[in-house]
Structures are given as C-alpha cells and as structure tokens.
C-alpha cells in the first residue's frame, strides 16, 4: 500500500500497527461473503444431507474466498481507515494532519 494518497496526500499509516484491527473487519466481510455464497449455492444448486453437495459448497466457498482475499484485504483496510479519518469537504485547500505516533525507525519491522 502506498504511504500517502496520490490525490489528497493523506498518510495511510497513522501509527505503528494501525492496521492490526483490520482482521476484525476482514473476518466480518469473510463471514458475510460465506453466508451469501451459501444462500446462492442453496438456491442455485441445492444442499442435501444425502449427497456430497455440502462438501461441494465448502470447496466452492474456499475457492471464492481465496480468489477474493486481495480485494477483501484492501476493502477491510479502507473501511478501517474510514473509521478514524474523516472526510474533509475542503481537502484541496486543507492539508491532512501529519501522524503523531509514527516512529520512523520502527516502520517496516514486521
């Protein structure tokens, strides 16, 4: 991920370890996508206990989640960032605040 937004200059790394909370957002998005896959699979294919349709759903769901992982990661980071950075309507005139809790020596140590 870039260090700053190319349009407005907003820094993306607000403090060391800022994006650890995205795991919770990513988990919620993954559960929502899995439920949507289950409902779609149930309507389109049908799920029965007597055959292997549940295992087919699990295989399809795993494949969909693996393919969607890069998008879910970026979406969860964007949602997490939007919790803490407010939109400024006059962003062209007002420069974003510089992060206070950044230790340059600690960047990239994980």
N, C-alpha and C positions, 0 to 999 in steps of 0.2 A: 504494500500500500504506500502511496506517496506520503511524504512528510507534511505537505500542505496541499490545499485545494488549488487547482490551477486557475480557477475563476476568481475566487474571493480572497485567497490567501489564508483561510482558516487552518490552523495547525490541527492535524488529526491525532497526534499523540499528546494528550493533555497532561499525563503524568505517567510515571513508570508503572507498568502493569495495569494500565487503564482498561484494556480490553479483556481482562480476565472474566468480567461479568457477562461477556457475550456468550459464554457457554450456556447460561440460563435461557437467553433469548433463542439461541440456536436449538436448544432442546425443545422449547415450545414450538418453534417452527417445524422441527422434525416430527414431533407428535402430531401436529395439525396436518402435515403432509401425509403421514402414515394413515391417519383416520380418513382423509379424503381418498387416498388410494384404496383403502378397504371398502369404502362405500361405492366407489366407482367399480371396483372389481366385483363386488357383490351384485350390483345392478347389471353389469355387462356380462359377467361370466357365471356368477352364482357360486355360493360356498356351501358345501355339504360335508358332513362328518364321514359319510360313507366312502368318499373318494379322496384323491390327493389334492383337491382344489385349495385347501388351506396352505399346503406346502408350496403350491404354485404361486399363491398370493405372496407368501413370505419371500420367495425368490424374486418375484417381480418387484416387490417393495424394496428389497435390498438393492437391486439394480437401480431403481429410480432414486433412492437416497444417495447412492454412490455417485450417480451422474449429477445430482442436484447439489452435492456438497459444496463445490466452489461458489455457487450462487447463494446458497443458504449462509455460508460464512460471510460473504460480503454484505448480504442483506442484514444479518444479525449485527454486524459491526456498524452499519448505517443506523439501524434502529437504536442501538446502544448509545451511539454518539448523539442522536437526536434527543435522548433523554436529558443530556447535560449541556448541550449547546443550543441556544435559542436562535431562531431565525431573526435576523435584523433587516427590516424593510429597506433601510438606507445603507446597505452593505457596500455600495460603491463609494460613498463618502467616508464611512466609519470603518477604520481598520479593526480587525479582530484583536482581542486581548491575547497577549503572549502568555503561555502557560507558566505558572509559578512553581510547580512542583516537578520540574524536569531536571534531572541530574545528567548532564551530557556524558559523563564518564560511564554511566550505567546503561546507556542506550545500546540495545543490541546484545546484551549479555545473556539472554535466554535463548 
